[in-house]
Amino acid sequence: MRSIKSVLRAAISAALALVAAAALQAAPPRFGGTLRVKLRSSRISLDPREWTPGSLNSSDSRKIASLVYDRLVTLNDYGQFQPALATEWTHDATFKTWHFKLRAGVHFSDGSALTPALAAAALQSTSGKNFEIAATEAGLTIHSLQPAPDILEQLASGNDFIFRAQLDGKLLGTGPFLVAEAVPEAPAEANPLATKPARIKLLANENCWAGRPFVDVVEVTLGEPALRQLLDLQVNRAEIAEITPDLVRKGREEGLRIWNSAPLVLVALRFDDALAAPASDSLHEALWLAIDRDTMANVLLQRQAQLAAALLPQWLTGYAFLFESPMNLPRAKELRASFPAGVAGAEQALRLHVDAPGDLFKLMGERVAVNARQANLLVQVAGVGSANNTAAPSDGLHLFAWHYDSLSPRTELETLLRQMPDGSDLGANAADPEQLFAQERRLLEEHRILPLVVLPEYVGLRANVHNWNGSPWGDWRLADVWLEAEDTSSGKAAGSTQKENMPARTPGANQ
Amino acid sequence: MTFRTKVFLIFLITVLASVSLVAYGVTHYTQRAFEQMDAQRTQALEVQFKKEFEQRGEMVVQQVENIANAEVTLRMVLDLSRPNADASLYLHDANGAAQSHGLDFVEFVNSDGTLISSAQYPARVGYKNDWVTASKSWDSTGAFLKREELPDGVALSLTAVRTQTVGDKTIYIIGGRRLDKNFLATLELPPGMRALLYSNLDSSFNAISLTDANGPVSQGESFESLIEQIQKHPQDTTKTISWNNDPASAEAFHATPLKGRSGELLGVLLLGSSARELVLLQREILKIAAVVALAAIFIGLLVSWWVSRRITRPVEELADAARDVASGRWDTKIDVRGGDEIGQLAHAFNEMTGTLAAQKEKLVQTERVAAWRELARRLAHELRNPLFPLQITVENLQRARQLGPQQFQEVFSEATATLKAELSNLNTIVGRFSDFSKMPTPEFSKVSVNETLRDAIRLFEPQFTAVGKPPITTEYFLNESLPEIEADPDLLHKAFQNLVLNALDAMPAGGTLSLRSSDAGEIVRVEVSDTGKGLTPEECSRLFTPYYTTKQQGTGLGLAIVQSVVSDHHGTISVSSEEGHGTTFRIELPKRQSDAALKPKKDAPPTEPLSERAATASD
């Protein structure tokens, strides 16, 4: 009896605790506060026309730009396209011509109205020559030379933001935030040899068509090293920070909230040599077989990466699992033994240029060199490059990081190949998954690009960050985030401005 | 070369030799002192390096032990001892340990030799390090040199290994510090010395691997031969390297091989000592020596001039005095200064000239007496010849008084004729002596020597071919281009005439008379030779003495007159003769007479004493 009471009492206590917790969880969103975001990129651009496809820098730029600009359509977590600046869309039977109806009553941050002509001009400047975009009375028409059934995926990702260029070159958007201040890198007063990181300050757009964002200010600090960002999270100097894969385990051990996207960054090797086949084929294949991706992913990257056998990730194509990346050191040695004299990698070292920034990529480059040495291949790490994935001018082997920007596999693969030195082209009708698979397999069998691993993006979140709803493909959706008040004892949210009468921002609201 | 020059040169050479000797000695001993000092400094620096090396090794050992005994390491060993342990968790532990313990290299190696974590080369995790599991005595092993593989190359490391065991699980902790320019910077180098370290980590010489406290050494390729020598024979070696043509740039390097655990050559310590100070000091010494030499030369010039003057002045005075004596001033005296050798010499010279003057006076008096005796004898002889017939004639006249008048008249006539003849003869003899005493002063005019000679010969030509006499042949070897000379034609003719007459007298049995004239620059040479019986040397020496003759009928004045004429013409006469082969008289006359000689007779100086002429002629 006594034990039944005890059990009952414990059950009631537990229920009360659950109710209290649920009540706390269900606390209403809070307006106000400054969201401090730390990024590793030392310089970003808010002009989509300047972004380099696949680059890590452009990826960061895109994250911030998505706070200022809107797209025609968006994709929700269920894979459904949601109206944004376009409220309706239709296409013809061939998927070559698409009609979009523009949302009415949308204004740029300076109060000027969004017109079909401005929207068409913005899209035309970012989409290039693949599309002919024309403004109509109520919207715009996009005409493609090739069938473009994936145009919604393209418009929901990549660089296709709607903006208006002012006479002074600055861009205005219709997004939830507007740029209040952009401070470039500058020498520090205390130490002129060091530089103060660049900062971008965004203010909430009170008149945003989708509703006011919860936070008043987003303050983005650029050029913060990975370990520093981790510390900033721990000492309450940041709400959101990027976490490198090698620090994820450490961050979790220390109790940080860490969110990760789907694998978004491909780390791969690219040959830019001018060797004639079959010598180059043997070298490429020998290196392909010599690389120990398992140790790379599980040890160097601390199990925070996935082995990559394909160029596009599984979540994007659905067929990546069909590719294999077997390690076969004896076969690699055999191939090495068959090298003719004078081949780079045999008598003279093949220079490996690490085109991606940071120690992690350098470490991976060194691991490639160590693996290659096991197969008697001479590979020497030559240097660490920038975050941009433009093909380095020097010949040899390049380790590069490619950020998947597009939700369209065809567009992504096409863009990836276009950035390669030989500028390969997919050809027509590659939108068909089978044809796309065949094209990718052909590319992989040539061994000119050797995928190593794919990395998710990791974001560290402070405990006061609520309603984080990052998308698997890397959108942060900061407009939905609200911050919990820091100082509860005074009953006042530090630095916050409570807007009682403001409607809660509902992503995708189009009414 | 004068005595003064010799004295000066000797003094100068002595000074220079002394300065050079001193400079050489100082330079040599300085060099030796520097070499000894260099050797001591190099040795001290080598000891300092070894001491620093040992201290750093002990420090590395201590730090590695600290890592091995750290709690985090114990926890790692404990975790890894569990089944299916995840070694990847410790990927960055080596880096943390290296940073916290101040080591350049830290690695954790699993009991099977697999690399768990590496601070310096994390990309190598998962690979085996079999060398570390081969030894079981790491905990008692000190630090050692090791070739450290790095992503961007290789490095030289002072390494220690320790183990940590929990249960059956053992982890190897390898820690090390880079042996590079920072290590060299800890050495306190004496001025002029530097320490270099060559990391022998490549298969062949690599200049980049040579570093000093500031980084890679410039002109490192100059060490290639030295390093290769050490690579072949790993032992202490010394070599001097010159960086350019300036000897001051040279450096002597003492190379010491640095070996690893297995005795492999991993590095070379090079202790360089610059020759700059030595060379500069040597240059300074040579500069000072040069200045001293110059000063010594200058002072030597003055001193040697003074000394040589002091030494040679009496000698020169002596020489001048001797020259005066040679020119006839036998009573020459020089000042006697001091009692040294030169003074004694001067004193002896004065004694000698005194003696000579006395003897000369004595000789002159003797000769004068002899000359008077000879003159008296000759006069007596000359006068006796006519006097004897006079005496006979007078006695005949006395005896003729007893004869008849006719006979007396005949005798008387004959006697008076004889008397007249003999008196005439006496008169001639007296006149001849009178002529000699009144030799005229020459009156110079342009004279052809050849013509004068021919005129003299022409007078005697009838005698050459006289009947009843042996013939005498004349031969002429006259230089027809001979210029006219300034001479008194009559005296010259007389002189030549006497020579020819003398030659004729010398050839009573006939022979050949040779006449020769030649141009000898400023003088004209005339030779008159006969093929007579010749003269003895003693006769030759007295030939020009007045009244000396070798003939029965001669007055002994002929050749004296010749000698007198030649002397008045400022010429010389000499004779050469060989018994049985004839005699040659050689006269040398100046082509031009001095202005003083051309003055009128009244101004002419008195003729030389006969004895002096004879001396000149006999030279």
Chai-1 contact restraints between the chains, C-beta under 6 A:
chainA,res_idxA,chainB,res_idxB,connection_type,confidence,min_distance_angstrom,max_distance_angstrom,comment,restraint_id
A,T295,B,G126,contact,1.0,0.0,6.0,A-B,restraint_1
A,N298,B,S88,contact,1.0,0.0,6.0,A-B,restraint_2
A,V299,B,S88,contact,1.0,0.0,6.0,A-B,restraint_3
A,V299,B,L91,contact,1.0,0.0,6.0,A-B,restraint_4
A,V299,B,V125,contact,1.0,0.0,6.0,A-B,restraint_5
A,L363,B,P122,contact,1.0,0.0,6.0,A-B,restraint_6
A,L363,B,A123,contact,1.0,0.0,6.0,A-B,restraint_7
A,E366,B,A123,contact,1.0,0.0,6.0,A-B,restraint_8
A,E366,B,P151,contact,1.0,0.0,6.0,A-B,restraint_9
A,R367,B,A123,contact,1.0,0.0,6.0,A-B,restraint_10
A,V370,B,A123,contact,1.0,0.0,6.0,A-B,restraint_11
A,V370,B,R124,contact,1.0,0.0,6.0,A-B,restraint_12
A,V381,B,P151,contact,1.0,0.0,6.0,A-B,restraint_13
